[in-house]
Amino acid sequence: MDISGGSVLVTGGAGGFGSAAARRLGGLGAKVVVADVADERGEALASEIGNGAQYVRTDIMSEDSIVNAVEAACRLAPLRAAIIAHGGPLPDDPGGRTIRKDGSRVSVAHFAHYLSVYLTSAYCVSSVAAEAMAKNEPLRSNQRGVIVNTASIAGFEGQPGQVPYGAAKGGIISMALNLARDLAPLGIRSMAIAPGTFLTYAFAQMGNEAAQERFGPLVLNPKRMGDPDEYGMLAQQIVENDFLNATTIRLDGGQRF
Ligand SMILES: NC(=O)c1ccc[n+]([C@@H]2O[C@H](COP(=O)([O-])OP(=O)(O)OC[C@H]3O[C@@H](n4cnc5c(N)ncnc54)[C@H](O)[C@@H]3O)[C@@H](O)[C@H]2O)c1
C-alpha cells in the first residue's frame, strides 16, 4: 500500500516501538498522529518527523480519547494505517505466579486489568480505526487500510508469572486473523507483530546495560535484545506489502522462552 497520501495513527507513539514505526512511516510521507500520554516525548517526536505530524494526547483506557485521536488523523488525510503499540497504567496488585509463595492468589482484578490495558484497548483502537478506514475511497489496489497490533512471544509461550499478560497477548494473536476476516470485504488488512525482548523505554528503570546483560543471552541469534527500529522496519513492510494479512509474525531472534 502506498501510504504517502494517507495518515497513520500510532498508539504508544512516543514509546520504543511506536516511535520507531512513526519515524519509518513518516519517512514515507505519511501524516503521522503520535497518540500517547508522554507529552514531552510525543511533542518532540512530532516536530522531529515534521510533514504535519501531530502529537495528540490519547489515553488508551478511554474510548472517547481513542475516537478523538482517530478523528485527528482523519483530519490530516485518509486514515490508512493504525499501528497499535501502547503500554498502559500499572495494576494495583503486583502480580506474580498465580499462587504466590505466601499462598495468596493473583486477583481477578489484576487479570482483568491486563486484559483491559493490552487487549480491550487494542480492540477499541482497531475497531474505531476500521470504522474510519471503511469510509476511505479505496486505492487502485482496492485497499482501504491496514491495522497492525502488537502481541508478544508471551502470547505463545510466556514465562512463570505471566498468565494475565500472556492471555492478553494471546488474544491479540487470535484477533489478527478474526479481524482480517471481518474487514476483508472492506479492503482492510489486519496483522500482528509478536516481539521478543526489545530495548524500549519499558526497560528504562533497569538501565540499558543491565537489561542487555539479563535478556540478551536469552536470544538465540543475535545474542542481544531487539532494536526498536527492527520493529519499525517490520511495521513498514506490513503497511507496504498488501499480501501480508491475517497472521502474527514473530520478531524475536529465535527466542523461545
Ligand atoms: N519491549 C519489549 O520487549 C516488548 C516485547 C513484546 C511486546 N511488547 C509490547 O509492545 C508494546 C509497546 O511497548 P514498548 O516496549 O514499546 O514500551 P514503551 O514503554 O517504550 O512504550 C509504551 C508507550 O505507551 C505509552 N502509554 C502508557 N500508558 C498509556 C496510556 N494510558 N495511553 C496511551 N499510551 C500509553 C507510554 O507513554 C509509552 O510511550 C506493549 O504492548 C508491550 O506489551 C514489548
The ligand as an SDF file (V2000), in Angstrom:
LIG
                    3D

 44 48  0  0  0  0  0  0  0  0999 V2000
    9.7730   -4.1750   24.8170 N   0  0  0  0  0  0  0  0  0  0  0  0
    9.5440   -5.4700   24.6940 C   0  0  0  0  0  0  0  0  0  0  0  0
   10.4380   -6.3020   24.9020 O   0  0  0  0  0  0  0  0  0  0  0  0
    8.1730   -5.9590   24.2740 C   0  0  0  0  0  0  0  0  0  0  0  0
    8.0630   -7.2940   23.8860 C   0  0  0  0  0  0  0  0  0  0  0  0
    6.8320   -7.7650   23.4610 C   0  0  0  0  0  0  0  0  0  0  0  0
    5.7370   -6.9210   23.4160 C   0  0  0  0  0  0  0  0  0  0  0  0
    5.8760   -5.6290   23.8170 N   0  0  0  0  0  0  0  0  0  0  0  0
    4.6700   -4.7830   23.7350 C   0  0  0  0  0  0  0  0  0  0  0  0
    4.9340   -3.6400   22.9600 O   0  0  0  0  0  0  0  0  0  0  0  0
    4.0280   -2.5940   23.3350 C   0  0  0  0  0  0  0  0  0  0  0  0
    4.8160   -1.3140   23.4540 C   0  0  0  0  0  0  0  0  0  0  0  0
    5.8030   -1.4750   24.4350 O   0  0  0  0  0  0  0  0  0  0  0  0
    7.2380   -0.8240   24.3720 P   0  0  0  0  0  0  0  0  0  0  0  0
    8.2010   -1.8980   24.7110 O   0  0  0  0  0  0  0  0  0  0  0  0
    7.4170   -0.0190   23.1210 O   0  0  0  0  0  0  0  0  0  0  0  0
    7.1700    0.1030   25.6700 O   0  0  0  0  0  0  0  0  0  0  0  0
    7.4580    1.6630   25.8310 P   0  0  0  0  0  0  0  0  0  0  0  0
    7.3550    1.8890   27.3100 O   0  0  0  0  0  0  0  0  0  0  0  0
    8.7170    2.0510   25.1450 O   0  0  0  0  0  0  0  0  0  0  0  0
    6.2240    2.3380   25.0730 O   0  0  0  0  0  0  0  0  0  0  0  0
    4.9000    2.2730   25.5530 C   0  0  0  0  0  0  0  0  0  0  0  0
    4.2420    3.6200   25.3360 C   0  0  0  0  0  0  0  0  0  0  0  0
    2.8840    3.5170   25.7770 O   0  0  0  0  0  0  0  0  0  0  0  0
    2.5650    4.7380   26.3910 C   0  0  0  0  0  0  0  0  0  0  0  0
    1.4330    4.6230   27.3030 N   0  0  0  0  0  0  0  0  0  0  0  0
    1.4220    4.2330   28.5980 C   0  0  0  0  0  0  0  0  0  0  0  0
    0.1780    4.3430   29.1130 N   0  0  0  0  0  0  0  0  0  0  0  0
   -0.6100    4.8220   28.1240 C   0  0  0  0  0  0  0  0  0  0  0  0
   -1.9740    5.1690   28.0480 C   0  0  0  0  0  0  0  0  0  0  0  0
   -2.7990    5.0350   29.0910 N   0  0  0  0  0  0  0  0  0  0  0  0
   -2.4500    5.6500   26.8770 N   0  0  0  0  0  0  0  0  0  0  0  0
   -1.6280    5.7930   25.8000 C   0  0  0  0  0  0  0  0  0  0  0  0
   -0.3250    5.4770   25.8110 N   0  0  0  0  0  0  0  0  0  0  0  0
    0.1890    4.9990   26.9630 C   0  0  0  0  0  0  0  0  0  0  0  0
    3.8430    5.1430   27.1410 C   0  0  0  0  0  0  0  0  0  0  0  0
    3.8450    6.5250   27.4610 O   0  0  0  0  0  0  0  0  0  0  0  0
    4.9070    4.7520   26.1500 C   0  0  0  0  0  0  0  0  0  0  0  0
    5.2660    5.8200   25.3190 O   0  0  0  0  0  0  0  0  0  0  0  0
    3.3300   -3.0690   24.6120 C   0  0  0  0  0  0  0  0  0  0  0  0
    2.0520   -3.5480   24.2610 O   0  0  0  0  0  0  0  0  0  0  0  0
    4.1920   -4.2300   25.0660 C   0  0  0  0  0  0  0  0  0  0  0  0
    3.4610   -5.2090   25.7680 O   0  0  0  0  0  0  0  0  0  0  0  0
    7.0650   -5.1240   24.2460 C   0  0  0  0  0  0  0  0  0  0  0  0
  1  2  1  0
  2  3  2  0
  2  4  1  0
  4  5  1  0
  4 44  2  0
  5  6  2  0
  6  7  1  0
  7  8  2  0
  8  9  1  0
  8 44  1  0
  9 10  1  0
  9 42  1  0
 10 11  1  0
 11 12  1  0
 11 40  1  0
 12 13  1  0
 13 14  1  0
 14 15  2  0
 14 16  1  0
 14 17  1  0
 17 18  1  0
 18 19  2  0
 18 20  1  0
 18 21  1  0
 21 22  1  0
 22 23  1  0
 23 24  1  0
 23 38  1  0
 24 25  1  0
 25 26  1  0
 25 36  1  0
 26 27  1  0
 26 35  1  0
 27 28  2  0
 28 29  1  0
 29 30  1  0
 29 35  2  0
 30 31  1  0
 30 32  2  0
 32 33  1  0
 33 34  2  0
 34 35  1  0
 36 37  1  0
 36 38  1  0
 38 39  1  0
 40 41  1  0
 40 42  1  0
 42 43  1  0
M  CHG  2   8   1  16  -1
M  END
$$$$
